[in-house]
Every structure is written in C-alpha cells, then in structure tokens.
Amino acid sequence: MQYWQLPSSDAALKSMLEQIVITGQQDRATGRPLVSEGVLNDMAAFLADWSPKLQVIWARKAQRAKEVSEANAAARCLALFVRDAWEVQKRRIVRQNLPRALLELYGLPLNGRTPQNVRARDWPLWAERLIHGDEVAVAQGYAPLVNPSAAEIAEKLALANQEAPESDAADRVLDEAQAAAAAGRRIARDFIQEAMDQIRFNLRRESPESVRRVMRSYGATFRSRRKAKAQAEQSS
C-alpha cells in the first residue's frame, strides 16, 4: 500500500507549493476545480512572501559555508605551524642537550608529549603560548624559533583570529534568517495538506491509482508502507 508524504526540506516544500498553484490553476481553467480558488490564491500570496525569505537563507548558508571553510582552513594551517614548531624545538633541545625545562616555555610537558585532540578554537591559545615562550627563551639567551619562526606563527595566528569571528558572525546571521522563515514551514505544510485533502475528496469516486496519478501531477510523492517500514528497521 502506498501513501503520500509531506516534503521535508524548505526547497521541496516551496517546489510542491508552486506545482500545486500551477496545476491547480490549469485544472480550474479547463473546468476541473480540484483545489479551491481561495486556497490557490492564498498559496500564491504566501509564496510571494516566503520565497524571498528562503532565498536569503540559502544565500546566507552559502556564505556561512564559505566562512566556516576559511576559518577551518586557517585553524588547520595554524595547527600545522604550531606542531612543526614543537617538533623542531624538541629535536633541538635533544640535539643540543638543552634543559628540558625549555619545553614548558613552549607549552609542552617535560616528557615532550604534544597535546592530542585539540579543538580548532584552542589552537590560537597554543600559538600565543608558543610565541610568548619564545620571547622568554630569547630573553634568557637561547636561540629563537626557526622553521617556523615566531613571526610566521604570529602571521598564521592573526589570520585564524580574523577568520573565526567571521565564521561566528555568519552563524548568527543564518540563525536570524532561519528564524524569520521558520513559521512559514508550518504554513506551507498546512497549505499542502489542505490541497491534497481537497484533491482526494473531489476524486473520492475515482480509483486509488487515478487519485495517486492526479496527486503526483500536483507534486505529491508516494512511498510504500512496506518499504518505509524496512528502511526504519535498518536505521534503528
């Protein structure tokens, strides 16, 4: 047995609403009013208001994806520089038989074990500690960081500090846009449900196959209950 299902995404909801309006107006023009004129007009007016809000969401999602990607790339680059600096310093301390206490200046324990599972947001803190530690070490007469240098790490740190707030700002802007369009999702679902109910009522004397065929022309999609049950069992 097959049943129709409401679209799950904003894009699919918008697409089905548009299909209902177009097909409904065409059917009414040919003398087959399966969806009331009032509902079709209300749908069209709703789409005129809701569609621009969705466009804003999609544009801001794209911008957020860009900002997050750039922030992640900056954090990964900074992490690479910090890890490289740690490795270089550990090897130099061993090679030159320097005091292992120097490791602590660079944020490492005396055993030289580097931090694991560091969050992206924490790399700037490690970088700052490394740069400050290098200043202290140089003041004590030790050679400065090389390959990478403290200046190179500071450059990557500045970029990471610049990108992270831009990513956070993009999150907030997207949240605002989604909140503005959220109420529309419920309205869109209610409109679609009403249109499908009207179609099924007006075709109540037709065969189930004919009803499904017409509903598909209005954008409805159908699933087999058996298939849906099997998929649910697989995912559980």
Secondary structure, 3 states (H helix, E strand, C coil): CEEEECCCCHHHHHHHHHHHHHHHHHHHHCCCCCCCHHHHHHHHHHHHHHHHHHHHHHHHHHHHHHHHHHHHHHHHHHHHHHHHHHHHHHHHHHHCCCCCCHHHHCCCCCCCCCCCCCCHHHHHHHHHHHHHHHHHHHHCCCCCCCCCCHHHHHHHHHHHHHHHHHHHHHHHHHHHHHHHHHHHHHHHHHHHHHHHHHHHHHCCCCCHHHHHHHHHHCCCEEEEHHHHHHHHHHHC
